[in-house]
Amino acid sequence: MSLISARGLSFEYGGQRVLTELSCSIEHNSRIGLIGANGSGKTTLIRLFLAELQPTEGTINRAYTLKIAYLPQNAKVQPGLALIDFVKASRPDILTLQAQIQTLSAQLDQDHQSKTEEQLHDAVERFTSLGGYEWENEVKHVLMSLNFQPEMWDIDVGLLSGGEQTRLCLAAILLKPHNLLIMDEPTNHLDIAMIRWLESYLLKQDKPYLLVSHDRSFLDACATSIFHIRDGQLSITKGNYSSFAEADEIARQSAQKTYERQKKEYEETMDFVRRNIAGQKTKQAQSRLKRLEKMELQPAPQQDKQFKLKIQTQGRSGNDLFILQDVSFGIGGKQLAQKIDLYAGYQDKICIIGPNGCGKTTFLHLLMGDHTDYQGWLKIGASLDIGYFDQHNVDLDPSLSVMDTLWQLVPAEPQGYVLSFLARFGFTGDEVQKTVGVLSGGEKSRLYLAVLIHSRPNLLIMDEPTNHLDTQVADALLEALQNYEGSIIFVSHDRWFLSRLATKFWVFTKELEEGVIYDTIREVDGDANTAIERSFYVPEVEKTPKSKPTQKVKRINPLVLERKQAEIDVLQAQKYALQDQLLALQARLSDSQSYSDMELLKTLHQEQKSLETQIESLSQDIDNAEHEYLELLCE
């Protein structure tokens, strides 16, 4: 039976049809990418799946065993819990059993009752069957993979940033018991390393999921079918995003050819009818007219909303934008990078790559002259007119309307000018009267782009410009940036976008000098993949007692990670086997007949102690191995 099955599903909101006669299903092996323009109805469909909304027409059937773990976009948490406790709360069943085992063990130490021992045996057996012994390590693994280091685990979740809260909710959702995972834009607050880890994690879990994402590389890696919503209709394509894009383009071209052929035939036939309806060929004209009336004309192919962006500059900058020599910078007393030697020139398109928290945004502010905690020589070029795209859109006034946000920049221009300019960014009709505070993340990003582009800078500094943008707007932005005559320095985790825009790469990386590893930024030659791989490189000291330590840079080979994971799996299998033996032994100890043979009882207690010692030793080995794995992963 399908987990979810929808038939003839329609939904109206405020008298407007949002979804029309959708039919689809989610199976036990589904790996679905749900795509469509912002506002197309993706979240509405998810809420219908979750039973938060009821369909206007049609039916939705859900398996009675269905357990959905859902991550909404920009998920937030309530303050008051420690970070580690918030994540652990995703498994109340394990926490309850842990508390029971501790209580029963304490009771057994004080008064050895057979009933208490039986209760403890049952609790341990349930705890084992739920994977309780491995759960603590899984929690640590997920948290560290999402860049929550141990020193953060005891802080109040209310102190986390918005992006960190969303990442924490992702960790909790991944650990929550489920047989269907639904996530809305899970990669928005992840860096490239985290996205790669999430891809691997999802594929290894062997559980069905539905992912809403505009990240094409992520969908290519994780999706085996694409659900596409366009004009309220749902199409389903087998394969990943690239397969969908190819099939969609072929279908569009085929529909366009059919439409043009039918249109030509219709026009030629009508011309014949008009010329001959009252002449010698009247019967032929009437016959053709009847044939036209029976013809089922295919409508013109529906086109996605088109965004035509053009970014102009008011004046050219100088040839030298930035020169950095032996620059070090930090924030709050913490050094972020040092010994930086970089050069940015006119019309460079530079992508900055590095993990979350390494200092990418701080570095952008350093280039703009807004950050003063640095040493070394930094030369900022002349005639720079900088336009800065802040990923949080903090410069937008939430009380202003969309139209007034732009109009206040050009108060002398007529209303028609403002409306025409906003229309290029998809704001038409009543949308221009919306206040900024009620806009979605994608709408805010589009408005911010409109304001930025209108200022006509000759240098664009952009922090995650594609966050919240759907593929149509991202495509239009990419084309505009590719044709832009100015210079660009940008931060992005969107591998599809950055690989097509950047001509140079500045990578936060680690280097070694005289036995000391330090963080720096280096320009990396080659393509995007080379630059991304460099961000995973770590220095290794070759210990030679008679000579100066030398630097050897090695790549974190995925095979090394796989071997370490295999080692962990073997250790855990050995631990499971010992735990099974211990459970069997405890069952014998709980048997009253065992107490009639004191020699046997002594032997059983010795074996129990030996098994417990071996399990404790294996647990320590597993902790050490997982710590080594996480160090490899996070370096």
C-alpha positions as CSV (number, residue, x, y, z in Angstrom):
1,M,0.0,0.0,0.0
2,S,1.2,3.5,-0.8
3,L,2.2,5.7,2.1
4,I,0.1,8.6,0.6
5,S,-2.2,8.4,-2.4
6,A,-4.0,11.4,-3.9
7,R,-6.7,11.2,-6.6
8,G,-8.3,14.1,-8.4
9,L,-6.9,16.5,-5.8
10,S,-7.9,20.2,-6.1
11,F,-7.6,23.1,-3.6
12,E,-9.0,26.6,-3.7
13,Y,-8.0,29.5,-1.5
14,G,-9.9,32.8,-1.4
15,G,-11.9,31.8,-4.5
16,Q,-8.7,31.1,-6.4
17,R,-7.8,27.6,-7.7
18,V,-4.3,26.8,-6.4
19,L,-4.1,23.1,-7.4
20,T,-6.2,21.3,-10.0
21,E,-7.0,17.6,-10.2
22,L,-3.7,16.3,-9.0
23,S,-3.1,12.6,-8.8
24,C,0.1,11.1,-7.3
25,S,1.4,8.7,-4.7
26,I,4.3,8.4,-2.4
27,E,5.6,4.8,-2.1
28,H,7.9,3.1,0.4
29,N,10.9,3.6,-1.9
30,S,10.1,7.1,-3.2
31,R,12.8,9.7,-3.4
32,I,10.9,12.7,-4.7
33,G,12.1,16.2,-5.6
34,L,9.1,18.6,-5.5
35,I,9.8,21.7,-7.7
36,G,8.0,24.7,-9.1
37,A,8.1,28.5,-9.1
38,N,7.6,30.3,-5.8
39,G,3.9,30.5,-5.1
40,S,3.1,27.6,-7.4
41,G,1.5,25.6,-4.6
42,K,4.4,23.3,-3.3
43,T,3.8,24.2,0.4
44,T,0.0,23.8,-0.1
45,L,0.5,20.3,-1.5
46,I,2.7,19.4,1.5
47,R,0.1,20.7,4.0
48,L,-2.5,18.6,2.2
49,F,-0.2,15.6,2.6
50,L,0.2,16.5,6.3
51,A,-3.6,16.9,6.8
52,E,-3.2,20.5,7.8
53,L,-5.5,21.4,4.9
54,Q,-8.4,19.6,3.5
55,P,-8.9,19.4,-0.3
56,T,-11.7,21.3,-2.1
57,E,-12.1,18.2,-4.3
58,G,-10.6,14.8,-4.5
59,T,-9.3,12.4,-1.9
60,I,-6.1,11.7,0.0
61,N,-5.5,8.3,1.5
62,R,-2.7,7.8,4.1
63,A,-1.3,4.5,5.3
64,Y,-2.4,3.8,9.0
65,T,1.3,3.2,9.8
66,L,2.4,6.6,8.3
67,K,4.8,8.6,10.5
68,I,6.0,11.8,8.9
69,A,9.0,13.8,10.0
70,Y,8.5,17.3,8.5
71,L,11.0,20.2,8.3
72,P,9.4,23.5,7.3
73,Q,11.4,26.2,5.6
74,N,13.2,28.5,8.1
75,A,12.1,26.3,11.1
76,K,12.6,28.0,14.5
77,V,12.8,26.8,18.1
78,Q,11.5,28.0,21.4
79,P,14.2,29.1,23.9
80,G,14.7,27.4,27.2
81,L,16.3,24.1,26.2
82,A,20.0,23.2,25.9
83,L,21.0,22.3,22.3
84,I,21.7,18.7,23.0
85,D,18.5,18.3,25.0
86,F,16.4,19.7,22.1
87,V,17.8,17.2,19.7
88,K,17.5,14.3,22.1
89,A,13.8,15.2,22.6
90,S,13.2,13.9,19.1
91,R,13.3,10.4,20.7
92,P,11.1,10.5,23.8
93,D,10.8,6.7,23.6
94,I,14.5,6.2,24.1
95,L,14.7,8.9,26.8
96,T,11.9,7.2,28.8
97,L,13.5,3.9,28.6
98,Q,16.9,5.4,29.7
99,A,15.2,6.9,32.8
100,Q,13.5,3.5,33.5
101,I,16.8,1.6,33.2
102,Q,18.5,4.0,35.6
103,T,15.7,3.8,38.1
104,L,15.5,0.0,38.0
105,S,19.2,-0.4,38.2
106,A,19.3,1.8,41.3
107,Q,16.5,-0.2,42.9
108,L,18.2,-3.5,42.1
109,D,21.5,-2.3,43.7
110,Q,19.5,-1.5,46.9
111,D,17.2,-4.6,47.0
112,H,17.8,-7.5,44.6
113,Q,14.2,-8.5,43.7
114,S,13.5,-10.9,40.9
115,K,10.5,-8.8,39.8
116,T,12.8,-5.7,39.5
117,E,15.3,-7.8,37.6
118,E,12.7,-8.9,35.1
119,Q,11.5,-5.3,34.6
120,L,15.1,-4.2,34.0
121,H,15.6,-7.1,31.6
122,D,12.5,-6.1,29.6
123,A,13.5,-2.4,29.6
124,V,17.1,-3.2,28.4
125,E,15.6,-5.5,25.7
126,R,13.3,-2.7,24.4
127,F,16.1,-0.2,24.6
128,T,18.4,-2.4,22.6
129,S,15.7,-3.1,19.9
130,L,15.2,0.6,19.5
131,G,18.9,1.1,18.9
132,G,19.4,3.0,22.2
133,Y,23.0,2.0,22.7
134,E,23.9,3.5,19.3
135,W,21.6,6.4,19.5
136,E,24.0,8.7,21.6
137,N,26.7,8.2,18.9
138,E,24.2,8.9,16.1
139,V,23.2,12.2,17.8
140,K,26.8,13.2,18.1
141,H,27.5,12.3,14.5
142,V,24.6,14.3,13.1
143,L,25.3,17.4,15.3
144,M,29.0,17.5,14.4
145,S,28.2,16.9,10.7
146,L,26.0,20.0,10.8
147,N,28.8,22.0,12.5
148,F,27.4,21.9,16.0
149,Q,30.7,21.3,17.9
150,P,30.6,19.8,21.5
151,E,31.3,23.2,23.1
152,M,27.9,24.4,21.8
153,W,25.8,21.5,23.1
154,D,24.9,23.0,26.4
155,I,24.0,26.5,25.2
156,D,20.3,27.6,25.2
157,V,18.8,27.2,21.7
158,G,17.4,30.7,22.0
159,L,20.9,32.1,21.6
160,L,21.3,30.5,18.1
161,S,21.0,32.5,14.9
162,G,18.0,31.9,12.6
163,G,20.1,29.8,10.3
164,E,21.5,27.8,13.2
165,Q,18.0,27.1,14.5
166,T,16.9,25.8,11.2
167,R,20.0,23.5,11.0
168,L,19.3,22.3,14.6
169,C,15.7,21.5,13.5
170,L,17.1,19.6,10.6
171,A,19.2,17.5,13.0
172,A,16.2,16.7,15.2
173,I,14.0,15.8,12.2
174,L,16.6,13.4,10.8
175,L,16.8,11.6,14.2
176,K,13.0,11.5,14.7
177,P,11.3,8.1,14.1
178,H,9.6,8.2,10.7
179,N,8.8,6.3,7.6
180,L,8.4,9.4,5.4
181,L,10.6,12.4,5.5
182,I,9.4,15.7,4.1
183,M,11.8,18.7,4.0
184,D,11.2,22.2,2.6
185,E,14.5,23.8,1.3
186,P,16.8,21.9,3.7
187,T,20.0,23.2,2.0
188,N,19.3,26.9,2.5
189,H,21.5,27.3,5.6
190,L,24.0,24.5,4.8
191,D,27.5,25.0,3.4
192,I,28.8,22.7,0.6
193,A,30.3,20.2,3.1
194,M,27.0,19.9,5.0
195,I,25.0,19.5,1.7
196,R,27.3,16.7,0.6
197,W,27.0,15.0,4.0
198,L,23.2,15.3,3.9
199,E,23.1,13.8,0.4
200,S,25.1,10.8,1.7
201,Y,23.0,10.5,4.9
202,L,19.7,10.5,3.0
203,L,20.9,7.8,0.5
204,K,22.2,5.6,3.3
205,Q,19.0,5.7,5.3
206,D,16.9,3.8,2.8
207,K,13.7,5.6,3.7
208,P,11.3,7.5,1.5
209,Y,11.5,11.2,1.3
210,L,10.0,14.3,-0.5
211,L,12.4,17.3,-0.9
212,V,11.4,20.8,-1.9
213,S,14.5,22.4,-3.3
214,H,15.8,24.8,-5.9
215,D,19.3,23.3,-5.5
216,R,19.7,21.4,-8.8
217,S,22.9,19.6,-7.8
218,F,21.2,18.4,-4.6
219,L,18.2,17.1,-6.5
220,D,20.5,15.4,-9.1
221,A,22.2,13.6,-6.2
222,C,19.1,12.6,-4.2
223,A,15.9,12.5,-6.4
224,T,14.8,9.5,-8.5
225,S,11.5,11.2,-9.5
226,I,10.5,14.9,-9.9
227,F,7.1,16.3,-9.0
228,H,6.7,19.6,-10.9
229,I,3.8,22.0,-10.2
230,R,3.1,24.5,-13.0
231,D,-0.2,26.5,-13.2
232,G,-1.8,24.3,-10.6
233,Q,-1.1,21.1,-12.6
234,L,1.3,18.3,-11.5
235,S,3.6,16.5,-13.8
236,I,5.8,13.5,-12.7
237,T,9.1,12.6,-14.4
238,K,11.2,9.6,-13.5
239,G,14.9,10.5,-12.9
240,N,16.7,13.4,-11.2
241,Y,16.5,17.1,-12.0
242,S,18.7,16.9,-15.1
243,S,16.5,14.2,-16.5
244,F,13.4,16.3,-15.8
245,A,14.9,19.4,-17.4
246,E,15.8,17.5,-20.5
247,A,12.4,15.9,-20.8
248,D,10.6,19.1,-20.0
249,E,12.4,21.0,-22.8
250,I,11.7,18.2,-25.3
251,A,8.0,18.2,-24.3
252,R,7.9,22.0,-24.6
253,Q,9.5,22.0,-28.0
254,S,7.1,19.2,-29.2
255,A,4.1,21.1,-27.9
256,Q,5.3,24.3,-29.6
257,K,5.7,22.5,-32.9
258,T,2.3,20.9,-32.7
259,Y,0.7,24.2,-31.8
260,E,2.5,26.0,-34.7
261,R,1.5,23.2,-37.2
262,Q,-2.2,23.3,-36.1
263,K,-2.2,27.1,-36.2
264,K,-0.8,27.2,-39.7
265,E,-3.3,24.5,-40.9
266,Y,-6.2,26.5,-39.3
267,E,-5.1,29.8,-40.8
268,E,-4.6,28.2,-44.3
269,T,-8.0,26.5,-44.1
270,M,-9.8,29.6,-43.0
271,D,-8.2,31.5,-45.8
272,F,-9.5,28.9,-48.3
273,V,-13.0,29.1,-46.7
274,R,-13.1,32.9,-46.9
275,R,-12.0,32.9,-50.6
276,N,-14.3,30.1,-51.8
277,I,-17.4,30.0,-49.5
278,A,-19.4,32.0,-52.1
279,G,-17.7,30.7,-55.3
280,Q,-17.4,27.6,-57.4
281,K,-15.7,25.7,-54.6
282,T,-18.5,26.3,-52.1
283,K,-18.9,22.7,-51.2
284,Q,-15.2,22.2,-50.6
285,A,-15.1,25.3,-48.4
286,Q,-18.1,24.1,-46.4
287,S,-16.5,20.7,-46.0
288,R,-13.2,22.2,-44.7
289,L,-15.2,24.4,-42.4
290,K,-16.9,21.4,-40.8
291,R,-13.6,19.7,-40.5
292,L,-12.2,22.7,-38.6
293,E,-15.1,22.7,-36.3
294,K,-14.3,19.1,-35.3
295,M,-10.6,19.8,-34.9
296,E,-9.3,19.8,-31.3
297,L,-6.9,22.6,-31.3
298,Q,-4.0,22.3,-28.9
299,P,-3.6,25.6,-26.9
300,A,-0.4,27.5,-27.0
301,P,2.2,25.9,-24.7
302,Q,2.2,27.5,-21.2
303,Q,5.4,29.5,-20.6
304,D,7.0,29.8,-17.2
305,K,7.0,33.4,-15.9
306,Q,9.8,35.1,-17.6
307,F,12.3,37.4,-15.8
308,K,14.5,39.5,-18.0
309,L,17.1,41.2,-15.9
310,K,19.8,43.5,-17.0
311,I,22.4,44.9,-14.6
312,Q,24.0,48.2,-15.8
313,T,26.8,50.3,-14.2
314,Q,26.9,54.1,-13.9
315,G,30.6,54.2,-14.4
316,R,33.7,52.0,-14.8
317,S,35.8,51.1,-11.8
318,G,39.6,51.1,-11.9
319,N,41.6,48.1,-12.9
320,D,42.7,47.2,-9.3
321,L,39.7,46.4,-7.0
322,F,41.5,44.9,-4.0
323,I,45.0,44.0,-3.2
324,L,45.7,42.1,0.1
325,Q,49.2,41.4,1.3
326,D,49.8,39.5,4.5
327,V,46.3,40.3,5.8
328,S,44.9,38.7,9.0
329,F,41.4,39.4,10.3
330,G,39.1,38.2,13.1
331,I,36.0,39.0,15.1
332,G,35.4,39.2,18.8
333,G,39.0,38.4,19.6
334,K,39.0,35.2,17.5
335,Q,41.3,35.1,14.5
336,L,39.5,33.9,11.4
337,A,42.2,33.9,8.7
338,Q,45.8,35.1,8.3
339,K,48.6,35.4,5.8
340,I,46.2,36.3,3.0
341,D,47.6,37.4,-0.3
342,L,45.0,38.1,-2.9
343,Y,44.3,40.3,-5.9
344,A,40.9,41.2,-7.5
345,G,40.8,43.0,-10.8
346,Y,38.3,44.7,-13.1
347,Q,35.5,42.3,-14.4
348,D,36.7,39.5,-12.2
349,K,33.8,37.2,-11.0
350,I,35.1,35.7,-7.8
351,C,33.4,33.0,-5.7
352,I,34.3,32.7,-2.1
353,I,34.1,29.1,-0.8
354,G,34.3,27.9,2.8
355,P,32.4,26.2,5.6
356,N,29.8,27.9,7.7
357,G,31.3,30.0,10.4
358,C,34.7,30.3,8.8
359,G,34.3,34.1,8.3
360,K,33.0,34.5,4.7
361,T,30.5,37.3,5.5
362,T,33.0,39.0,7.8
363,F,35.5,38.9,4.9
364,L,33.0,40.6,2.6
365,H,32.5,43.4,5.1
366,L,36.3,43.7,5.3
367,L,36.4,44.3,1.6
368,M,33.7,46.9,1.8
369,G,35.6,48.7,4.5
370,D,33.0,48.0,7.2
371,H,35.3,45.7,9.3
372,T,38.3,47.2,11.0
373,D,39.6,44.2,13.0
374,Y,42.5,43.3,10.7
375,Q,46.2,43.6,10.2
376,G,48.3,43.8,7.1
377,W,48.0,45.8,3.9
378,L,44.6,46.1,2.2
379,K,44.2,48.4,-0.8
380,I,40.7,49.2,-1.9
381,G,40.6,50.4,-5.5
382,A,39.4,53.8,-6.7
383,S,36.0,54.7,-8.2
384,L,34.3,51.7,-6.6
385,D,30.5,52.0,-6.5
386,I,29.6,48.9,-4.4
387,G,26.2,47.2,-4.4
388,Y,25.9,44.7,-1.5
389,F,23.4,41.9,-1.5
390,D,22.8,40.8,2.1
391,Q,21.3,37.3,2.4
392,H,19.1,38.4,5.2
393,N,17.7,41.5,3.4
394,V,18.1,43.6,6.5
395,D,18.0,46.9,4.6
396,L,14.4,46.4,3.5
397,D,11.8,48.4,5.6
398,P,9.1,45.9,6.5
399,S,6.5,48.7,6.9
400,L,6.8,49.9,3.3
401,S,4.9,48.5,0.3
402,V,6.8,46.9,-2.6
403,M,6.1,49.9,-4.8
404,D,7.2,52.5,-2.1
405,T,10.4,50.5,-1.4
406,L,11.6,51.3,-4.9
407,W,9.8,54.6,-5.4
408,Q,11.5,56.2,-2.4
409,L,14.8,55.8,-4.3
410,V,13.5,57.7,-7.3
411,P,10.8,60.0,-6.0
412,A,10.9,62.2,-9.1
413,E,10.0,59.3,-11.5
414,P,6.4,58.7,-12.5
415,Q,4.5,55.7,-11.1
416,G,4.5,54.0,-14.4
417,Y,8.3,53.9,-14.4
418,V,8.3,52.2,-10.9
419,L,5.7,49.7,-11.9
420,S,7.4,48.8,-15.1
421,F,10.7,48.3,-13.3
422,L,9.1,46.1,-10.6
423,A,7.3,44.0,-13.3
424,R,10.8,42.8,-14.5
425,F,11.2,41.2,-11.1
426,G,7.8,39.5,-11.1
427,F,5.8,42.1,-9.1
428,T,2.6,42.9,-11.0
429,G,-1.0,43.9,-10.1
430,D,-1.9,43.9,-6.4
431,E,1.5,42.4,-5.5
432,V,3.1,45.9,-5.6
433,Q,0.8,47.0,-2.8
434,K,2.0,44.2,-0.4
435,T,4.0,45.4,2.6
436,V,7.6,44.0,2.8
437,G,6.8,42.4,6.1
438,V,4.4,39.9,4.6
439,L,6.6,38.9,1.6
440,S,8.0,35.4,1.4
441,G,11.7,34.8,1.4
442,G,11.8,34.5,-2.4
443,E,9.8,37.7,-2.8
444,K,12.0,39.6,-0.5
445,S,15.1,38.4,-2.4
446,R,13.5,39.5,-5.7
447,L,12.7,43.0,-4.3
448,Y,16.2,43.3,-2.8
449,L,17.6,42.5,-6.2
450,A,15.4,45.1,-7.8
451,V,16.7,47.8,-5.4
452,L,20.3,46.6,-5.8
453,I,20.2,46.5,-9.6
454,H,18.5,49.9,-9.8
455,S,21.5,51.5,-8.0
456,R,23.7,50.5,-11.0
457,P,26.9,49.6,-9.1
458,N,30.1,48.7,-10.8
459,L,31.0,46.2,-8.2
460,L,28.5,43.6,-6.8
461,I,29.3,41.9,-3.5
462,M,26.7,39.2,-2.9
463,D,26.2,36.9,0.1
464,E,24.2,33.8,-1.0
465,P,22.2,35.6,-3.7
466,T,20.2,32.5,-4.8
467,N,18.8,31.6,-1.3
468,H,15.0,31.5,-1.6
469,L,15.1,32.1,-5.4
470,D,13.2,29.6,-7.6
471,T,14.9,28.3,-10.7
472,Q,13.4,30.8,-13.1
473,V,14.6,33.8,-11.1
474,A,18.0,32.1,-10.5
475,D,18.4,31.5,-14.2
476,A,17.6,35.1,-15.0
477,L,20.0,36.4,-12.4
478,L,22.7,34.1,-13.6
479,E,22.3,35.3,-17.2
480,A,22.3,39.0,-16.0
481,L,25.4,38.5,-14.0
482,Q,27.2,36.7,-16.8
483,N,26.5,39.7,-19.1
484,Y,27.3,42.3,-16.4
485,E,30.1,44.6,-17.3
486,G,31.2,45.3,-13.8
487,S,32.9,43.0,-11.2
488,I,31.5,40.5,-8.8
489,I,32.6,38.9,-5.6
490,F,30.1,36.5,-4.1
491,V,29.5,33.8,-1.6
492,S,27.4,30.8,-2.6
493,H,26.8,27.2,-1.7
494,D,24.8,26.6,-4.9
495,R,27.2,24.4,-6.9
496,W,25.2,24.7,-10.1
497,F,25.1,28.5,-9.9
498,L,28.7,29.2,-8.8
499,S,30.2,26.7,-11.3
500,R,28.5,28.8,-14.2
501,L,29.4,32.2,-12.9
502,A,32.8,32.3,-11.2
503,T,36.0,32.9,-13.2
504,K,38.1,32.8,-10.0
505,F,37.8,31.1,-6.6
506,W,39.0,32.3,-3.2
507,V,38.9,29.3,-0.8
508,F,39.0,29.3,3.0
509,T,41.5,26.6,3.7
510,K,44.2,25.4,6.1
511,E,47.9,25.5,5.6
512,L,50.9,24.4,7.5
513,E,54.0,26.4,8.3
514,E,56.8,25.3,10.7
515,G,54.6,22.6,12.3
516,V,51.7,25.0,12.9
517,I,48.4,24.8,11.0
518,Y,46.6,28.0,10.3
519,D,43.4,29.2,8.5
520,T,43.9,31.4,5.4
521,I,42.3,32.2,2.1
522,R,43.9,31.2,-1.1
523,E,43.1,31.6,-4.8
524,V,42.6,28.2,-6.4
525,D,43.2,27.6,-10.0
526,G,40.9,25.3,-11.9
527,D,37.1,24.7,-12.1
528,A,34.5,24.8,-9.3
529,N,35.0,21.1,-8.4
530,T,38.7,21.7,-7.9
531,A,38.0,24.7,-5.6
532,I,35.4,22.8,-3.6
533,E,37.8,19.9,-3.2
534,R,40.4,22.3,-1.9
535,S,38.1,23.4,0.9
536,F,38.3,19.8,2.1
537,Y,42.1,19.6,2.0
538,V,44.0,19.4,5.3
539,P,47.7,19.7,5.9
540,E,49.7,16.8,7.4
541,V,53.0,17.1,9.2
542,E,55.5,14.5,8.2
543,K,57.4,13.9,11.4
544,T,61.1,13.7,10.7
545,P,63.3,14.0,13.8
546,K,66.4,15.2,12.0
547,S,64.9,17.7,9.6
548,K,62.4,20.6,9.7
549,P,58.8,19.4,9.5
550,T,57.6,19.5,5.9
551,Q,54.2,20.3,4.6
552,K,52.2,17.7,2.8
553,V,48.7,18.5,1.7
554,K,46.3,15.6,1.4
555,R,42.8,15.3,0.3
556,I,40.2,13.7,2.5
557,N,39.6,10.6,0.3
558,P,36.0,9.4,0.5
559,L,37.4,5.9,0.5
560,V,39.2,6.7,3.8
561,L,35.9,7.8,5.3
562,E,34.2,4.6,4.0
563,R,36.8,2.4,5.5
564,K,36.5,4.1,8.9
565,Q,32.7,3.7,8.7
566,A,33.2,0.1,7.9
567,E,35.5,-0.3,10.9
568,I,32.8,1.3,13.1
569,D,30.1,-1.0,11.6
570,V,32.3,-4.1,12.5
571,L,32.8,-2.9,16.0
572,Q,29.1,-2.2,16.4
573,A,28.2,-5.7,15.1
574,Q,30.6,-7.2,17.7
575,K,28.9,-5.1,20.4
576,Y,25.4,-6.2,19.2
577,A,26.5,-9.8,19.5
578,L,27.8,-9.4,23.0
579,Q,24.7,-7.5,24.0
580,D,22.6,-10.4,22.7
581,Q,24.8,-12.8,24.8
582,L,24.3,-10.6,27.8
583,L,20.5,-10.5,27.4
584,A,20.5,-14.3,27.2
585,L,22.6,-14.5,30.3
586,Q,20.4,-12.1,32.1
587,A,17.4,-14.2,31.2
588,R,19.1,-17.2,32.8
589,L,19.9,-15.2,35.9
590,S,16.2,-14.2,36.1
591,D,15.3,-17.9,36.1
592,S,14.7,-19.1,39.7
593,Q,16.2,-22.5,38.9
594,S,19.6,-20.9,38.4
595,Y,19.7,-19.9,42.1
596,S,19.5,-23.6,43.2
597,D,23.0,-24.2,41.8
598,M,25.4,-21.8,43.5
599,E,28.3,-22.9,41.4
600,L,26.3,-22.2,38.2
601,L,25.2,-18.9,39.6
602,K,28.8,-17.9,40.4
603,T,29.8,-18.8,36.8
604,L,26.9,-16.8,35.3
605,H,27.8,-13.7,37.4
606,Q,31.5,-14.0,36.2
607,E,30.3,-14.3,32.6
608,Q,28.0,-11.3,33.1
609,K,30.9,-9.3,34.4
610,S,33.1,-10.4,31.6
611,L,30.5,-9.5,28.9
612,E,29.9,-6.1,30.5
613,T,33.6,-5.4,30.5
614,Q,33.9,-6.4,26.8
615,I,30.9,-4.3,25.9
616,E,32.3,-1.3,27.8
617,S,35.6,-1.7,26.0
618,L,33.9,-2.0,22.6
619,S,31.8,1.1,23.4
620,Q,35.1,3.0,24.0
621,D,36.6,1.7,20.8
622,I,33.4,2.8,18.9
623,D,33.6,6.2,20.5
624,N,37.2,6.6,19.5
625,A,36.6,5.4,16.0
626,E,33.6,7.7,15.6
627,H,35.7,10.6,17.0
628,E,38.4,9.8,14.3
629,Y,35.6,9.7,11.7
630,L,34.2,13.0,12.7
631,E,37.7,14.6,12.8
632,L,38.2,13.5,9.2
633,L,34.8,14.8,8.3
634,C,35.1,18.2,9.9
635,E,38.8,19.0,9.1
